[in-house]
């Protein structure tokens, strides 16, 4: 086994630091370190947490007797940099500046690149990367049009997992991702459906705040006239309306639970309303897949279903039944961000993918 084939993947969350060490695609160790409110309350910004997060990672690696000299790449979860094309980016000074200053907002993922950079400074020859942050933007100009010039459609989606499963599928059939047309539906707390045209996501719904299918806790696209009437009814604050769109919308609004498994169980036990609501989620997801097939002019090599809801066999069956006429359906349940980060790191150090430079 070559020394250069060890990869450290780091995924910082708001109250946790997750990381794993991989040898090519084999996971050697994984840690998920939880941070209490007391541990974090002394830090006024995310950037202030860097020394603390770095220390807990290094301490854990030493406890595992990890051979640090064998690490060739450290891949951090991408943060809120400026909108960029998909790919793997080497951490540079401009990226560190934008993330350190939180120019696009405070978020735990901003620490990914900064932590990777701190670790590689202890590892001569190792490289620090980020991969496919949520701000990946490859939309075609026509896909940005919403219907009014004051509102542009935005690319906010599960870029890391969508791109990772697309590449995994391509490798499984002996093809290059850049040679395929795919539709990838990430189905979790939010649902994003992307049209992947030869390596670029040329259209995708904004899965975060108000576009596409409804999901366990997001409303998706709502009838705009009725929404505007709610906004000016005097009954709701702006924060209330935003919560209806993300956090308290979708299945939780209809059924009082954001647990899709629980909603499905209620449907199986004869709850007619629950059955309708979970079917509606499958229905809207299928409609979005159909829309993306039109974006690709019907030239679709494969439809991929992924994310947590892909574990629900009834949901997968409903969606597959409605879209299988478009292209073969493949299912990759769940998401593994650490594995996706490491997989891309391996592609970079093996020369199978070009590393990009962040230009801001």
Secondary structure, 3 states (H helix, E strand, C coil): CCHHHEEEEEEECCCEEEEEEEECCEEEEEEEEECCHHHHCCCCCCHHHHHHHHHHHHHHHHHCCCCHHHEEEEEEECCCCCCECCCEEECCHHHHHHHHCCCCCCCHHHHHHHHHHHHHCCCCCCEEEEECCCCECCCCHHHHEEEECCEECCCCCCHHHHHHHHHHHHHHCCCCHHHCEEEEEEECCCEEEEEEECCEEEEECCCCCCCCCCCCCECCCCCHHHHHHHHCCCCCCHHHHHHHHECCCCHHHHHCCCCHHHHHHHHHCCCHHHHHHHHHHHHHHHHHHHHHHHHCCCCCCEEEEEEHHHHCHHHHHHHHHHHCCCCCEEEEEECCHHHHHHHHHHHHHCCCCCEEECCC
